[in-house]
Amino acid sequence: MVDYTVTVYTGDLAFAGTFNNVYIKLVGTDGESEHTWLERLKGVISFSTAAVVASFTVSCPVSIGKLVLIEIDKQPHFIFPEDSWFPAKVEVKSPEGDTYNFPIYRWIPDSEVHRFKEGTALRVFEDDHHPGKEIRELEILQRREEYRWDVYLEGIPHCIRSEGPLDLPDEVQFSFTKLTEFRFTAAAGLVELELEKFYQSTKNWPDIDAIHRVFGSKRTKISDYVQDHWKEDAFFGYQFLNGMNPMLIQRCSVLPNNFPVSDDMVFLGGQCSLADEMKKGNIFLCDYKRLDGLKTNNINGKKQYLTAPLVLLHKTPDDDLVPIAIQLKQTPADDNPIFFPTDSEYDWLTAKIFVRSADFNEHQLNVHLLRTHLLAEVFAVSLLRNMPMVHPLYKLLVPHTRYTLQINNLARKNLISKTGSFTKFAASGGEGMRTLLKRSLSSVTYRSLCIPDDIADRGLGDVPNFYYRDDGLKLWDIIHRFVQGVLSFYYKNDTEVQRDSELQKWILDISEHGFLSQAGTGIPESFTTVTELVKFVTMVIFTCSGQHSAVNAGQYDYGGWMPNNPLTLQCPPPTTKGTTSETTMLKTFPDVNTTVHGMAVVWLLSRQSTDSVFLGQYPEELFSEKMPCKLMEDFQKDLHELSEAITDRNEDLKVPYTYLDPKVVENSVAL
């Protein structure tokens, strides 16, 4: 007889243990063990609590060779009913002295036999042992049943087919901790912000002090700064670089034909000219053309207003970025004046308020929802449909899918559905939302998703005080080095990439279901080289981690103070100058109930769970080989050094930029 030492690790999750009887069978290249009950010596307590580790001996008449897979099942004890169990991994030491790892990390809710392959990563063309190959094929077939594509709205990325969060496969649902902490309703946010008494008030704000009093319940250092400086031109310009939406601003070398700004309008006294400042690289443009002509919402029985502004900005000798001209609608006309800092206080402030409201809607639907949440779901569903657990790309990318399917399911239910908070309370809610999402997808290119290419294409490589760019490029490089190391370990040449049919199905699914096979996006439909693969996987990880953090984490910081980020406006933009005042501004702001609902949503969306997993953390030990494990250690070291550098830099900033600090960047789109 020969003995195999089997060590079973139950996951460290709430209710992860089981009182059921657990059985195992070892399958090797030369045979298999008996179906062995693991509790007969230690009783039902072996797996009864979370994070428990239990070792057993499985004996065989002779060696069964190199271990290929294990079969696990559990059966109800005669005393205890069937319950769910979350095994993390199984480790087996053979009589020859070899150690085999079997990562599991999923719930086993039933009495069926579940098969798990040994953890050494294998691509499809090298998985030639018959039982293992069969398990691989069956796993993919099962996954394609569990993870099916659905069309939520024609013209936008496809999503997972599901009746609701509880209909999702167990392995992708929230943990008990996450579910308990994250009550995704506006009502929950209203309670936490102590705003329940305002949620039915359809009145206008009587004065700014009334907004101050409501805003005071939950504040951050940055939200306090926003409250104090929201009217200032320099802070208005700063937000295009380091606020919630750093994705729109671009260097301007030629004025758009529909933005007729002349030198005497913006440079009084002839001290400089637009042409000269453009040549020096000091003129920048933000164009909200995707918002043009959107059908706007009706809230509290009143029509809402949303403009499609053009904003011209100038970099001053002090390296401030300040607005110098704002046109609120796309078509020049007598009733569409261009506003300047020299206009009256409220004319200029009102113009900036309309820009900030436009930015809120562009940010939420295009920059945040579409370019991070919806694309992350596409990456996740395609991975889960096409990659078995043993595939190296599955091991590399699955940590970046954590909670994404459930958070998006909740968003479709509670934010953008017919009765969702965004639909009810944002200017672009409803039909406008659907139109904007379709327009936004048609504008997405591969280069715009890769921060080095995007920064270059927008001409922003040398703009001072652009911390999103500085931190984002460094983070991209760190991720790229890590991905290159891991994938180059598994793919020694381009031919191996081309031979991997599972890999090719993954990217084809993404092209078809994420980008709807649109021509001109630059999104690949197949991979032919290792270099192409490395760049695309880097983009996926950056999108799901750093990019999402950059456009999500600051929502309450910059949007909690409503005047800086109105989700809707109730009066049309001024058609002539000299007609605005504090009174008209207050009437233009959203009603009280609309404001507090907006505050509640951005508060909830900015909160991290206590069970968050941050970039570079790998609580699930999916890789067995020494090289990828060493690369993970190097990755963590590089991330730590970047975090320290960001912390040191922020000490000297009036407004710290923290959203790309690896210690606060989650691994996945999880909120």
Summary of the structure (lengths in Angstrom):
residues: 671
radius of gyration: 27.8
end to end distance: 52.8
largest distance: 97.7
contacts: 2264
relative contact order: 0.13
helix: 45%
strand: 14%
